[in-house]
């Protein structure tokens, strides 16, 4: 029968938050049974043949070694339940579901955001952890926080700050005639009209042309 004795999971815990890992040297003890054999000296009686040995007694005793099986209980150290062994005998917690980006497995089935990120929850899945970056002092106008203390201009804006500028300066991107800004491609693209839009544009121009003709005065013959 195996007996687990938990020594304390939180004792002497070493956290490497910047690397996204949690390592601990805490172990549990497990009693295991070990079978072994020990030599035991014994004697036995052997009958001698009188035809070959001229003795008055036909029986003699001889020594021999017998092995008896014994059982001992040894105490071994192992990683506690919910942990697995890594290098140098250290233990690492196990999270059955992968931890989200910018987080690490702190305890069995418990994730924590790395330094520079704050805990949040998915708007539609409250049990799902999200780690949002923290930008000290906030980001300038028309920008948002993409990493710890790192801001980026929002789609449709570009960074126009100078080389020596200490802060981000975002300015709206101005596209040319017959162009629009594509948020996904992050560039200005030519406006491609659908057939309905094209027919509507043609109808508008024809209507303007007809209005111009009706406004002109009729010439005398």
Beta strands, then each sheet from edge to edge (+ up, - down):
strand 1: 4-6
strand 2: 13-16
strand 3: 21-24
strand 4: 28-47
strand 5: 59-78
strand 6: 83-85
strand 7: 91-93
strand 8: 103-107
strand 9: 110-113
strand 10: 117-121
strand 11: 129-133
strand 12: 143-147
strand 13: 150-153
strand 14: 157-159
strand 15: 170-172
strand 16: 179-182
strand 17: 187-190
sheet 1: 1+ 4- 5+
sheet 2: 2+ 3- 7+ 6-
sheet 3: 8+ 9-
sheet 4: 10+ 11-
sheet 5: 12+ 13-
sheet 6: 14+ 15-
sheet 7: 16+ 17-
end
